Amino acid sequence: DEYSSTIKDDGNRQQRFAPYSANSGFYFVRSNDRSKVLFRSMMYAGDLIFAARSHQQVLIQLLSEHNSLSGLRVKVLSRDDSEFPSGYHYNMRKDYMKQMVRGDKTPYMFHMCWTLNREDKVAYMKQMGMWYLKDNCVGRKAASLGDINTACCSAEPIIECAYKDKASIIPCKDSPQKDKGSPSFW
């Protein structure tokens, strides 16, 4: 029997994210009748999303409800899964990030959740050598770029230091500190 949805564990253990602690920014959904009903319900839940100020909280609630009502099968990837790390690892698991920098861990994908804003996400990804989008393409419409692969995609990672206390693929000792009182990653 197949899972209708595979979702990464967010790492957050607040009660409002129970029972799945699912990350609504990284998931795979199989197209079937059960998942279509789930996401139709999600579309109709705009008022709940607005009230909760969290689509994540509402999605988890609906996953649980549809599991009970229709047998929707949900697989949650472990928070500690090394193939699909997240901002939880970046911000809370310095040991994992050191293993990644050494090449002992090679994830398939890295979802930078647990991060305040887009600017920090980009800065952290650049620091880790996981950013390939050229600056001249940021904020521009694809239609205005011509051959988007040539114009926007770098063959090599774009590496820039931003903060000395955040994980980085290269030493960023001369960069400013992000979190007051945090030691240098290196």
MODELLER restraints for C-alpha pairs under 7 A, 6 or more apart:
rsr = mdl.restraints
at = mdl.atoms
rsr.add(forms.Gaussian(group=physical.xy_distance, feature=features.Distance(at['CA:3:A'], at['CA:73:A']), mean=4.73, stdev=0.5))
rsr.add(forms.Gaussian(group=physical.xy_distance, feature=features.Distance(at['CA:3:A'], at['CA:74:A']), mean=5.64, stdev=0.5))
rsr.add(forms.Gaussian(group=physical.xy_distance, feature=features.Distance(at['CA:3:A'], at['CA:75:A']), mean=6.35, stdev=0.5))
rsr.add(forms.Gaussian(group=physical.xy_distance, feature=features.Distance(at['CA:4:A'], at['CA:29:A']), mean=5.85, stdev=0.5))
rsr.add(forms.Gaussian(group=physical.xy_distance, feature=features.Distance(at['CA:4:A'], at['CA:30:A']), mean=5.06, stdev=0.5))
rsr.add(forms.Gaussian(group=physical.xy_distance, feature=features.Distance(at['CA:4:A'], at['CA:35:A']), mean=6.13, stdev=0.5))
rsr.add(forms.Gaussian(group=physical.xy_distance, feature=features.Distance(at['CA:4:A'], at['CA:72:A']), mean=6.16, stdev=0.5))
rsr.add(forms.Gaussian(group=physical.xy_distance, feature=features.Distance(at['CA:4:A'], at['CA:73:A']), mean=5.28, stdev=0.5))
rsr.add(forms.Gaussian(group=physical.xy_distance, feature=features.Distance(at['CA:4:A'], at['CA:74:A']), mean=6.08, stdev=0.5))
rsr.add(forms.Gaussian(group=physical.xy_distance, feature=features.Distance(at['CA:5:A'], at['CA:28:A']), mean=5.68, stdev=0.5))
rsr.add(forms.Gaussian(group=physical.xy_distance, feature=features.Distance(at['CA:5:A'], at['CA:29:A']), mean=4.42, stdev=0.5))
rsr.add(forms.Gaussian(group=physical.xy_distance, feature=features.Distance(at['CA:5:A'], at['CA:30:A']), mean=6.09, stdev=0.5))
rsr.add(forms.Gaussian(group=physical.xy_distance, feature=features.Distance(at['CA:5:A'], at['CA:73:A']), mean=6.61, stdev=0.5))
rsr.add(forms.Gaussian(group=physical.xy_distance, feature=features.Distance(at['CA:5:A'], at['CA:74:A']), mean=4.93, stdev=0.5))
rsr.add(forms.Gaussian(group=physical.xy_distance, feature=features.Distance(at['CA:5:A'], at['CA:75:A']), mean=6.21, stdev=0.5))
rsr.add(forms.Gaussian(group=physical.xy_distance, feature=features.Distance(at['CA:6:A'], at['CA:27:A']), mean=5.67, stdev=0.5))
rsr.add(forms.Gaussian(group=physical.xy_distance, feature=features.Distance(at['CA:6:A'], at['CA:28:A']), mean=5.14, stdev=0.5))
rsr.add(forms.Gaussian(group=physical.xy_distance, feature=features.Distance(at['CA:6:A'], at['CA:29:A']), mean=6.47, stdev=0.5))
rsr.add(forms.Gaussian(group=physical.xy_distance, feature=features.Distance(at['CA:6:A'], at['CA:74:A']), mean=5.92, stdev=0.5))
rsr.add(forms.Gaussian(group=physical.xy_distance, feature=features.Distance(at['CA:6:A'], at['CA:75:A']), mean=4.68, stdev=0.5))
rsr.add(forms.Gaussian(group=physical.xy_distance, feature=features.Distance(at['CA:6:A'], at['CA:76:A']), mean=5.79, stdev=0.5))
rsr.add(forms.Gaussian(group=physical.xy_distance, feature=features.Distance(at['CA:7:A'], at['CA:22:A']), mean=5.91, stdev=0.5))
rsr.add(forms.Gaussian(group=physical.xy_distance, feature=features.Distance(at['CA:7:A'], at['CA:23:A']), mean=6.50, stdev=0.5))
rsr.add(forms.Gaussian(group=physical.xy_distance, feature=features.Distance(at['CA:7:A'], at['CA:26:A']), mean=6.35, stdev=0.5))
rsr.add(forms.Gaussian(group=physical.xy_distance, feature=features.Distance(at['CA:7:A'], at['CA:27:A']), mean=4.29, stdev=0.5))
rsr.add(forms.Gaussian(group=physical.xy_distance, feature=features.Distance(at['CA:7:A'], at['CA:28:A']), mean=6.37, stdev=0.5))
rsr.add(forms.Gaussian(group=physical.xy_distance, feature=features.Distance(at['CA:7:A'], at['CA:75:A']), mean=6.29, stdev=0.5))
rsr.add(forms.Gaussian(group=physical.xy_distance, feature=features.Distance(at['CA:7:A'], at['CA:76:A']), mean=4.90, stdev=0.5))
rsr.add(forms.Gaussian(group=physical.xy_distance, feature=features.Distance(at['CA:7:A'], at['CA:77:A']), mean=6.04, stdev=0.5))
rsr.add(forms.Gaussian(group=physical.xy_distance, feature=features.Distance(at['CA:8:A'], at['CA:22:A']), mean=5.80, stdev=0.5))
rsr.add(forms.Gaussian(group=physical.xy_distance, feature=features.Distance(at['CA:8:A'], at['CA:23:A']), mean=5.52, stdev=0.5))
rsr.add(forms.Gaussian(group=physical.xy_distance, feature=features.Distance(at['CA:8:A'], at['CA:26:A']), mean=6.10, stdev=0.5))
rsr.add(forms.Gaussian(group=physical.xy_distance, feature=features.Distance(at['CA:8:A'], at['CA:27:A']), mean=6.27, stdev=0.5))
rsr.add(forms.Gaussian(group=physical.xy_distance, feature=features.Distance(at['CA:8:A'], at['CA:76:A']), mean=5.57, stdev=0.5))
rsr.add(forms.Gaussian(group=physical.xy_distance, feature=features.Distance(at['CA:8:A'], at['CA:77:A']), mean=4.71, stdev=0.5))
rsr.add(forms.Gaussian(group=physical.xy_distance, feature=features.Distance(at['CA:8:A'], at['CA:78:A']), mean=6.79, stdev=0.5))
rsr.add(forms.Gaussian(group=physical.xy_distance, feature=features.Distance(at['CA:8:A'], at['CA:79:A']), mean=6.97, stdev=0.5))
rsr.add(forms.Gaussian(group=physical.xy_distance, feature=features.Distance(at['CA:9:A'], at['CA:21:A']), mean=5.50, stdev=0.5))
rsr.add(forms.Gaussian(group=physical.xy_distance, feature=features.Distance(at['CA:9:A'], at['CA:22:A']), mean=4.67, stdev=0.5))
rsr.add(forms.Gaussian(group=physical.xy_distance, feature=features.Distance(at['CA:9:A'], at['CA:23:A']), mean=5.68, stdev=0.5))
rsr.add(forms.Gaussian(group=physical.xy_distance, feature=features.Distance(at['CA:9:A'], at['CA:76:A']), mean=5.87, stdev=0.5))
rsr.add(forms.Gaussian(group=physical.xy_distance, feature=features.Distance(at['CA:9:A'], at['CA:77:A']), mean=5.67, stdev=0.5))
rsr.add(forms.Gaussian(group=physical.xy_distance, feature=features.Distance(at['CA:9:A'], at['CA:78:A']), mean=5.66, stdev=0.5))
rsr.add(forms.Gaussian(group=physical.xy_distance, feature=features.Distance(at['CA:9:A'], at['CA:79:A']), mean=4.79, stdev=0.5))
rsr.add(forms.Gaussian(group=physical.xy_distance, feature=features.Distance(at['CA:10:A'], at['CA:21:A']), mean=5.60, stdev=0.5))
rsr.add(forms.Gaussian(group=physical.xy_distance, feature=features.Distance(at['CA:10:A'], at['CA:22:A']), mean=5.28, stdev=0.5))
rsr.add(forms.Gaussian(group=physical.xy_distance, feature=features.Distance(at['CA:10:A'], at['CA:23:A']), mean=4.49, stdev=0.5))
rsr.add(forms.Gaussian(group=physical.xy_distance, feature=features.Distance(at['CA:10:A'], at['CA:79:A']), mean=6.45, stdev=0.5))
rsr.add(forms.Gaussian(group=physical.xy_distance, feature=features.Distance(at['CA:11:A'], at['CA:21:A']), mean=6.64, stdev=0.5))
rsr.add(forms.Gaussian(group=physical.xy_distance, feature=features.Distance(at['CA:11:A'], at['CA:79:A']), mean=5.45, stdev=0.5))
rsr.add(forms.Gaussian(group=physical.xy_distance, feature=features.Distance(at['CA:11:A'], at['CA:88:A']), mean=6.19, stdev=0.5))
rsr.add(forms.Gaussian(group=physical.xy_distance, feature=features.Distance(at['CA:12:A'], at['CA:21:A']), mean=6.19, stdev=0.5))
rsr.add(forms.Gaussian(group=physical.xy_distance, feature=features.Distance(at['CA:13:A'], at['CA:21:A']), mean=6.53, stdev=0.5))
rsr.add(forms.Gaussian(group=physical.xy_distance, feature=features.Distance(at['CA:16:A'], at['CA:57:A']), mean=6.37, stdev=0.5))
rsr.add(forms.Gaussian(group=physical.xy_distance, feature=features.Distance(at['CA:17:A'], at['CA:57:A']), mean=5.63, stdev=0.5))
rsr.add(forms.Gaussian(group=physical.xy_distance, feature=features.Distance(at['CA:17:A'], at['CA:60:A']), mean=6.49, stdev=0.5))
rsr.add(forms.Gaussian(group=physical.xy_distance, feature=features.Distance(at['CA:20:A'], at['CA:60:A']), mean=6.47, stdev=0.5))
rsr.add(forms.Gaussian(group=physical.xy_distance, feature=features.Distance(at['CA:20:A'], at['CA:76:A']), mean=6.96, stdev=0.5))
rsr.add(forms.Gaussian(group=physical.xy_distance, feature=features.Distance(at['CA:22:A'], at['CA:60:A']), mean=6.43, stdev=0.5))
rsr.add(forms.Gaussian(group=physical.xy_distance, feature=features.Distance(at['CA:22:A'], at['CA:76:A']), mean=6.88, stdev=0.5))
rsr.add(forms.Gaussian(group=physical.xy_distance, feature=features.Distance(at['CA:23:A'], at['CA:56:A']), mean=6.67, stdev=0.5))
rsr.add(forms.Gaussian(group=physical.xy_distance, feature=features.Distance(at['CA:24:A'], at['CA:56:A']), mean=5.02, stdev=0.5))
rsr.add(forms.Gaussian(group=physical.xy_distance, feature=features.Distance(at['CA:26:A'], at['CA:111:A']), mean=6.95, stdev=0.5))
rsr.add(forms.Gaussian(group=physical.xy_distance, feature=features.Distance(at['CA:34:A'], at['CA:70:A']), mean=6.81, stdev=0.5))
rsr.add(forms.Gaussian(group=physical.xy_distance, feature=features.Distance(at['CA:34:A'], at['CA:72:A']), mean=5.89, stdev=0.5))
rsr.add(forms.Gaussian(group=physical.xy_distance, feature=features.Distance(at['CA:38:A'], at['CA:62:A']), mean=6.85, stdev=0.5))
rsr.add(forms.Gaussian(group=physical.xy_distance, feature=features.Distance(at['CA:38:A'], at['CA:66:A']), mean=6.54, stdev=0.5))
rsr.add(forms.Gaussian(group=physical.xy_distance, feature=features.Distance(at['CA:42:A'], at['CA:59:A']), mean=6.82, stdev=0.5))
rsr.add(forms.Gaussian(group=physical.xy_distance, feature=features.Distance(at['CA:48:A'], at['CA:58:A']), mean=6.77, stdev=0.5))
rsr.add(forms.Gaussian(group=physical.xy_distance, feature=features.Distance(at['CA:49:A'], at['CA:55:A']), mean=5.14, stdev=0.5))
rsr.add(forms.Gaussian(group=physical.xy_distance, feature=features.Distance(at['CA:49:A'], at['CA:58:A']), mean=6.14, stdev=0.5))
rsr.add(forms.Gaussian(group=physical.xy_distance, feature=features.Distance(at['CA:66:A'], at['CA:72:A']), mean=5.66, stdev=0.5))
rsr.add(forms.Gaussian(group=physical.xy_distance, feature=features.Distance(at['CA:67:A'], at['CA:73:A']), mean=6.17, stdev=0.5))
rsr.add(forms.Gaussian(group=physical.xy_distance, feature=features.Distance(at['CA:82:A'], at['CA:105:A']), mean=6.92, stdev=0.5))
rsr.add(forms.Gaussian(group=physical.xy_distance, feature=features.Distance(at['CA:82:A'], at['CA:107:A']), mean=6.29, stdev=0.5))
rsr.add(forms.Gaussian(group=physical.xy_distance, feature=features.Distance(at['CA:83:A'], at['CA:106:A']), mean=6.92, stdev=0.5))
rsr.add(forms.Gaussian(group=physical.xy_distance, feature=features.Distance(at['CA:83:A'], at['CA:107:A']), mean=4.24, stdev=0.5))
rsr.add(forms.Gaussian(group=physical.xy_distance, feature=features.Distance(at['CA:83:A'], at['CA:108:A']), mean=5.50, stdev=0.5))
rsr.add(forms.Gaussian(group=physical.xy_distance, feature=features.Distance(at['CA:83:A'], at['CA:109:A']), mean=6.99, stdev=0.5))
rsr.add(forms.Gaussian(group=physical.xy_distance, feature=features.Distance(at['CA:84:A'], at['CA:107:A']), mean=5.71, stdev=0.5))
rsr.add(forms.Gaussian(group=physical.xy_distance, feature=features.Distance(at['CA:84:A'], at['CA:108:A']), mean=6.11, stdev=0.5))
rsr.add(forms.Gaussian(group=physical.xy_distance, feature=features.Distance(at['CA:84:A'], at['CA:109:A']), mean=5.30, stdev=0.5))
rsr.add(forms.Gaussian(group=physical.xy_distance, feature=features.Distance(at['CA:84:A'], at['CA:110:A']), mean=5.79, stdev=0.5))
rsr.add(forms.Gaussian(group=physical.xy_distance, feature=features.Distance(at['CA:85:A'], at['CA:107:A']), mean=6.84, stdev=0.5))
rsr.add(forms.Gaussian(group=physical.xy_distance, feature=features.Distance(at['CA:85:A'], at['CA:110:A']), mean=5.27, stdev=0.5))
rsr.add(forms.Gaussian(group=physical.xy_distance, feature=features.Distance(at['CA:85:A'], at['CA:111:A']), mean=6.55, stdev=0.5))
rsr.add(forms.Gaussian(group=physical.xy_distance, feature=features.Distance(at['CA:86:A'], at['CA:110:A']), mean=5.46, stdev=0.5))
rsr.add(forms.Gaussian(group=physical.xy_distance, feature=features.Distance(at['CA:86:A'], at['CA:111:A']), mean=4.53, stdev=0.5))
rsr.add(forms.Gaussian(group=physical.xy_distance, feature=features.Distance(at['CA:86:A'], at['CA:112:A']), mean=5.24, stdev=0.5))
rsr.add(forms.Gaussian(group=physical.xy_distance, feature=features.Distance(at['CA:86:A'], at['CA:113:A']), mean=6.00, stdev=0.5))
rsr.add(forms.Gaussian(group=physical.xy_distance, feature=features.Distance(at['CA:87:A'], at['CA:111:A']), mean=6.33, stdev=0.5))
rsr.add(forms.Gaussian(group=physical.xy_distance, feature=features.Distance(at['CA:87:A'], at['CA:112:A']), mean=4.32, stdev=0.5))
rsr.add(forms.Gaussian(group=physical.xy_distance, feature=features.Distance(at['CA:87:A'], at['CA:113:A']), mean=4.43, stdev=0.5))
rsr.add(forms.Gaussian(group=physical.xy_distance, feature=features.Distance(at['CA:87:A'], at['CA:114:A']), mean=4.88, stdev=0.5))
rsr.add(forms.Gaussian(group=physical.xy_distance, feature=features.Distance(at['CA:87:A'], at['CA:115:A']), mean=6.51, stdev=0.5))
rsr.add(forms.Gaussian(group=physical.xy_distance, feature=features.Distance(at['CA:88:A'], at['CA:113:A']), mean=6.96, stdev=0.5))
rsr.add(forms.Gaussian(group=physical.xy_distance, feature=features.Distance(at['CA:88:A'], at['CA:114:A']), mean=5.95, stdev=0.5))
rsr.add(forms.Gaussian(group=physical.xy_distance, feature=features.Distance(at['CA:89:A'], at['CA:96:A']), mean=6.66, stdev=0.5))
rsr.add(forms.Gaussian(group=physical.xy_distance, feature=features.Distance(at['CA:89:A'], at['CA:97:A']), mean=6.95, stdev=0.5))
rsr.add(forms.Gaussian(group=physical.xy_distance, feature=features.Distance(at['CA:90:A'], at['CA:97:A']), mean=6.35, stdev=0.5))
rsr.add(forms.Gaussian(group=physical.xy_distance, feature=features.Distance(at['CA:90:A'], at['CA:167:A']), mean=6.79, stdev=0.5))
rsr.add(forms.Gaussian(group=physical.xy_distance, feature=features.Distance(at['CA:97:A'], at['CA:167:A']), mean=6.41, stdev=0.5))
rsr.add(forms.Gaussian(group=physical.xy_distance, feature=features.Distance(at['CA:99:A'], at['CA:105:A']), mean=5.70, stdev=0.5))
rsr.add(forms.Gaussian(group=physical.xy_distance, feature=features.Distance(at['CA:100:A'], at['CA:106:A']), mean=6.28, stdev=0.5))
rsr.add(forms.Gaussian(group=physical.xy_distance, feature=features.Distance(at['CA:101:A'], at['CA:169:A']), mean=5.47, stdev=0.5))
rsr.add(forms.Gaussian(group=physical.xy_distance, feature=features.Distance(at['CA:112:A'], at['CA:121:A']), mean=6.12, stdev=0.5))
rsr.add(forms.Gaussian(group=physical.xy_distance, feature=features.Distance(at['CA:115:A'], at['CA:121:A']), mean=6.28, stdev=0.5))
rsr.add(forms.Gaussian(group=physical.xy_distance, feature=features.Distance(at['CA:123:A'], at['CA:162:A']), mean=6.12, stdev=0.5))
rsr.add(forms.Gaussian(group=physical.xy_distance, feature=features.Distance(at['CA:125:A'], at['CA:131:A']), mean=5.48, stdev=0.5))
rsr.add(forms.Gaussian(group=physical.xy_distance, feature=features.Distance(at['CA:126:A'], at['CA:158:A']), mean=5.91, stdev=0.5))
rsr.add(forms.Gaussian(group=physical.xy_distance, feature=features.Distance(at['CA:126:A'], at['CA:159:A']), mean=4.81, stdev=0.5))
rsr.add(forms.Gaussian(group=physical.xy_distance, feature=features.Distance(at['CA:126:A'], at['CA:160:A']), mean=5.44, stdev=0.5))
rsr.add(forms.Gaussian(group=physical.xy_distance, feature=features.Distance(at['CA:127:A'], at['CA:159:A']), mean=5.57, stdev=0.5))
rsr.add(forms.Gaussian(group=physical.xy_distance, feature=features.Distance(at['CA:127:A'], at['CA:160:A']), mean=5.31, stdev=0.5))
rsr.add(forms.Gaussian(group=physical.xy_distance, feature=features.Distance(at['CA:127:A'], at['CA:161:A']), mean=5.22, stdev=0.5))
rsr.add(forms.Gaussian(group=physical.xy_distance, feature=features.Distance(at['CA:127:A'], at['CA:162:A']), mean=6.78, stdev=0.5))
rsr.add(forms.Gaussian(group=physical.xy_distance, feature=features.Distance(at['CA:127:A'], at['CA:168:A']), mean=4.77, stdev=0.5))
rsr.add(forms.Gaussian(group=physical.xy_distance, feature=features.Distance(at['CA:127:A'], at['CA:169:A']), mean=6.21, stdev=0.5))
rsr.add(forms.Gaussian(group=physical.xy_distance, feature=features.Distance(at['CA:128:A'], at['CA:167:A']), mean=6.78, stdev=0.5))
rsr.add(forms.Gaussian(group=physical.xy_distance, feature=features.Distance(at['CA:128:A'], at['CA:168:A']), mean=4.67, stdev=0.5))
rsr.add(forms.Gaussian(group=physical.xy_distance, feature=features.Distance(at['CA:128:A'], at['CA:169:A']), mean=4.73, stdev=0.5))
rsr.add(forms.Gaussian(group=physical.xy_distance, feature=features.Distance(at['CA:129:A'], at['CA:157:A']), mean=5.24, stdev=0.5))
rsr.add(forms.Gaussian(group=physical.xy_distance, feature=features.Distance(at['CA:129:A'], at['CA:158:A']), mean=6.23, stdev=0.5))
rsr.add(forms.Gaussian(group=physical.xy_distance, feature=features.Distance(at['CA:129:A'], at['CA:159:A']), mean=5.11, stdev=0.5))
rsr.add(forms.Gaussian(group=physical.xy_distance, feature=features.Distance(at['CA:129:A'], at['CA:169:A']), mean=6.15, stdev=0.5))
rsr.add(forms.Gaussian(group=physical.xy_distance, feature=features.Distance(at['CA:130:A'], at['CA:157:A']), mean=6.02, stdev=0.5))
rsr.add(forms.Gaussian(group=physical.xy_distance, feature=features.Distance(at['CA:131:A'], at['CA:157:A']), mean=5.44, stdev=0.5))
rsr.add(forms.Gaussian(group=physical.xy_distance, feature=features.Distance(at['CA:131:A'], at['CA:158:A']), mean=5.47, stdev=0.5))
rsr.add(forms.Gaussian(group=physical.xy_distance, feature=features.Distance(at['CA:132:A'], at['CA:153:A']), mean=5.76, stdev=0.5))
rsr.add(forms.Gaussian(group=physical.xy_distance, feature=features.Distance(at['CA:132:A'], at['CA:154:A']), mean=5.00, stdev=0.5))
rsr.add(forms.Gaussian(group=physical.xy_distance, feature=features.Distance(at['CA:132:A'], at['CA:156:A']), mean=6.78, stdev=0.5))
rsr.add(forms.Gaussian(group=physical.xy_distance, feature=features.Distance(at['CA:132:A'], at['CA:157:A']), mean=5.03, stdev=0.5))
rsr.add(forms.Gaussian(group=physical.xy_distance, feature=features.Distance(at['CA:132:A'], at['CA:158:A']), mean=5.68, stdev=0.5))
rsr.add(forms.Gaussian(group=physical.xy_distance, feature=features.Distance(at['CA:133:A'], at['CA:152:A']), mean=5.59, stdev=0.5))
rsr.add(forms.Gaussian(group=physical.xy_distance, feature=features.Distance(at['CA:133:A'], at['CA:153:A']), mean=5.21, stdev=0.5))
rsr.add(forms.Gaussian(group=physical.xy_distance, feature=features.Distance(at['CA:133:A'], at['CA:154:A']), mean=6.20, stdev=0.5))
rsr.add(forms.Gaussian(group=physical.xy_distance, feature=features.Distance(at['CA:134:A'], at['CA:152:A']), mean=5.08, stdev=0.5))
rsr.add(forms.Gaussian(group=physical.xy_distance, feature=features.Distance(at['CA:134:A'], at['CA:153:A']), mean=6.16, stdev=0.5))
rsr.add(forms.Gaussian(group=physical.xy_distance, feature=features.Distance(at['CA:134:A'], at['CA:154:A']), mean=6.32, stdev=0.5))
rsr.add(forms.Gaussian(group=physical.xy_distance, feature=features.Distance(at['CA:137:A'], at['CA:152:A']), mean=5.61, stdev=0.5))
rsr.add(forms.Gaussian(group=physical.xy_distance, feature=features.Distance(at['CA:142:A'], at['CA:148:A']), mean=6.76, stdev=0.5))
rsr.add(forms.Gaussian(group=physical.xy_distance, feature=features.Distance(at['CA:145:A'], at['CA:151:A']), mean=6.55, stdev=0.5))
rsr.add(forms.Gaussian(group=physical.xy_distance, feature=features.Distance(at['CA:161:A'], at['CA:172:A']), mean=5.48, stdev=0.5))
rsr.add(forms.Gaussian(group=physical.xy_distance, feature=features.Distance(at['CA:161:A'], at['CA:175:A']), mean=6.57, stdev=0.5))
rsr.add(forms.Gaussian(group=physical.xy_distance, feature=features.Distance(at['CA:162:A'], at['CA:175:A']), mean=5.84, stdev=0.5))
rsr.add(forms.Gaussian(group=physical.xy_distance, feature=features.Distance(at['CA:163:A'], at['CA:172:A']), mean=6.55, stdev=0.5))
rsr.add(forms.Gaussian(group=physical.xy_distance, feature=features.Distance(at['CA:163:A'], at['CA:175:A']), mean=5.05, stdev=0.5))
rsr.add(forms.Gaussian(group=physical.xy_distance, feature=features.Distance(at['CA:163:A'], at['CA:176:A']), mean=5.14, stdev=0.5))
rsr.add(forms.Gaussian(group=physical.xy_distance, feature=features.Distance(at['CA:163:A'], at['CA:177:A']), mean=5.24, stdev=0.5))
rsr.add(forms.Gaussian(group=physical.xy_distance, feature=features.Distance(at['CA:163:A'], at['CA:178:A']), mean=5.70, stdev=0.5))
rsr.add(forms.Gaussian(group=physical.xy_distance, feature=features.Distance(at['CA:164:A'], at['CA:172:A']), mean=4.83, stdev=0.5))
rsr.add(forms.Gaussian(group=physical.xy_distance, feature=features.Distance(at['CA:164:A'], at['CA:173:A']), mean=5.04, stdev=0.5))
rsr.add(forms.Gaussian(group=physical.xy_distance, feature=features.Distance(at['CA:164:A'], at['CA:174:A']), mean=6.77, stdev=0.5))
rsr.add(forms.Gaussian(group=physical.xy_distance, feature=features.Distance(at['CA:164:A'], at['CA:175:A']), mean=5.11, stdev=0.5))
rsr.add(forms.Gaussian(group=physical.xy_distance, feature=features.Distance(at['CA:164:A'], at['CA:176:A']), mean=5.94, stdev=0.5))
rsr.add(forms.Gaussian(group=physical.xy_distance, feature=features.Distance(at['CA:164:A'], at['CA:177:A']), mean=5.50, stdev=0.5))
rsr.add(forms.Gaussian(group=physical.xy_distance, feature=features.Distance(at['CA:164:A'], at['CA:184:A']), mean=5.19, stdev=0.5))
rsr.add(forms.Gaussian(group=physical.xy_distance, feature=features.Distance(at['CA:164:A'], at['CA:185:A']), mean=6.27, stdev=0.5))
rsr.add(forms.Gaussian(group=physical.xy_distance, feature=features.Distance(at['CA:165:A'], at['CA:177:A']), mean=5.66, stdev=0.5))
rsr.add(forms.Gaussian(group=physical.xy_distance, feature=features.Distance(at['CA:165:A'], at['CA:178:A']), mean=6.42, stdev=0.5))
rsr.add(forms.Gaussian(group=physical.xy_distance, feature=features.Distance(at['CA:165:A'], at['CA:182:A']), mean=6.00, stdev=0.5))
rsr.add(forms.Gaussian(group=physical.xy_distance, feature=features.Distance(at['CA:165:A'], at['CA:183:A']), mean=5.65, stdev=0.5))
rsr.add(forms.Gaussian(group=physical.xy_distance, feature=features.Distance(at['CA:165:A'], at['CA:184:A']), mean=4.13, stdev=0.5))
rsr.add(forms.Gaussian(group=physical.xy_distance, feature=features.Distance(at['CA:165:A'], at['CA:185:A']), mean=4.84, stdev=0.5))
rsr.add(forms.Gaussian(group=physical.xy_distance, feature=features.Distance(at['CA:166:A'], at['CA:185:A']), mean=5.70, stdev=0.5))
rsr.add(forms.Gaussian(group=physical.xy_distance, feature=features.Distance(at['CA:167:A'], at['CA:185:A']), mean=5.66, stdev=0.5))
rsr.add(forms.Gaussian(group=physical.xy_distance, feature=features.Distance(at['CA:171:A'], at['CA:186:A']), mean=6.15, stdev=0.5))
rsr.add(forms.Gaussian(group=physical.xy_distance, feature=features.Distance(at['CA:173:A'], at['CA:184:A']), mean=6.86, stdev=0.5))
